[in-house]
């Protein structure tokens, strides 16, 4: 594996959760191991899509202007 650009230390850090590999690195690792990228990562449960029509008005954002940023007071 080290010849493909993966060091043992790097792989160990990924396994321990100390590193987050890039998507490119995951694709390369999946090719070397002959697995799918999805097999290498934990995928949470898919939630049903939220329909905006079903969201109660109390949970919806209020209409109005976007608040302006606060200005800092100048020091004399």
PLY file of the C-alpha trace (Angstrom):
ply
format ascii 1.0
element vertex 76
property float x
property float y
property float z
element edge 75
property int vertex1
property int vertex2
end_header
0.00 0.00 0.00
2.83 2.39 0.70
3.79 2.21 -2.96
0.35 3.62 -3.92
0.99 6.78 -1.87
-0.60 5.62 1.37
1.65 5.29 4.37
0.75 2.88 7.13
0.72 5.75 9.59
-1.74 7.71 7.42
-4.08 4.70 7.20
-3.86 4.12 10.95
-4.75 7.75 11.63
-7.78 7.45 9.34
-8.91 4.30 11.17
-8.56 6.00 14.56
-10.47 9.05 13.39
-7.47 11.36 13.70
-7.47 12.23 9.98
-10.19 13.01 7.48
-9.14 11.85 4.02
-10.10 13.88 0.98
-12.64 12.50 -1.45
-9.86 11.94 -3.97
-7.93 9.91 -1.40
-11.03 7.83 -0.63
-11.50 7.04 -4.34
-7.86 6.02 -4.68
-8.01 3.88 -1.55
-11.22 2.21 -2.75
-9.55 1.35 -6.07
-6.53 -0.18 -4.34
-8.73 -2.23 -2.01
-11.18 -3.10 -4.83
-14.21 -1.87 -2.87
-16.74 0.94 -3.22
-16.19 4.31 -1.52
-19.43 3.73 0.38
-17.84 0.64 1.94
-15.11 2.81 3.44
-17.30 5.42 5.14
-20.11 5.28 7.64
-23.31 6.44 6.08
-26.04 7.47 8.47
-29.68 6.62 8.09
-31.40 8.51 5.29
-34.11 10.79 6.52
-37.26 11.41 4.56
-37.21 14.72 2.71
-38.91 17.61 4.46
-41.88 19.07 2.66
-42.07 22.80 3.32
-45.85 22.68 3.14
-45.82 20.40 6.21
-43.66 22.73 8.35
-45.80 24.58 10.92
-45.73 28.37 10.68
-44.23 28.67 14.15
-41.12 26.81 12.96
-40.80 28.76 9.74
-38.54 31.81 9.63
-40.24 35.17 10.10
-40.64 37.45 7.15
-38.92 40.76 7.13
-35.66 42.46 6.42
-32.36 40.85 7.07
-30.85 42.37 10.23
-28.03 44.77 9.55
-24.67 44.02 11.18
-23.92 45.95 14.34
-21.40 48.69 14.00
-18.58 48.91 16.47
-18.35 52.04 18.53
-15.31 54.14 17.74
-12.84 54.67 20.48
-11.87 58.29 21.15
0 1
1 2
2 3
3 4
4 5
5 6
6 7
7 8
8 9
9 10
10 11
11 12
12 13
13 14
14 15
15 16
16 17
17 18
18 19
19 20
20 21
21 22
22 23
23 24
24 25
25 26
26 27
27 28
28 29
29 30
30 31
31 32
32 33
33 34
34 35
35 36
36 37
37 38
38 39
39 40
40 41
41 42
42 43
43 44
44 45
45 46
46 47
47 48
48 49
49 50
50 51
51 52
52 53
53 54
54 55
55 56
56 57
57 58
58 59
59 60
60 61
61 62
62 63
63 64
64 65
65 66
66 67
67 68
68 69
69 70
70 71
71 72
72 73
73 74
74 75
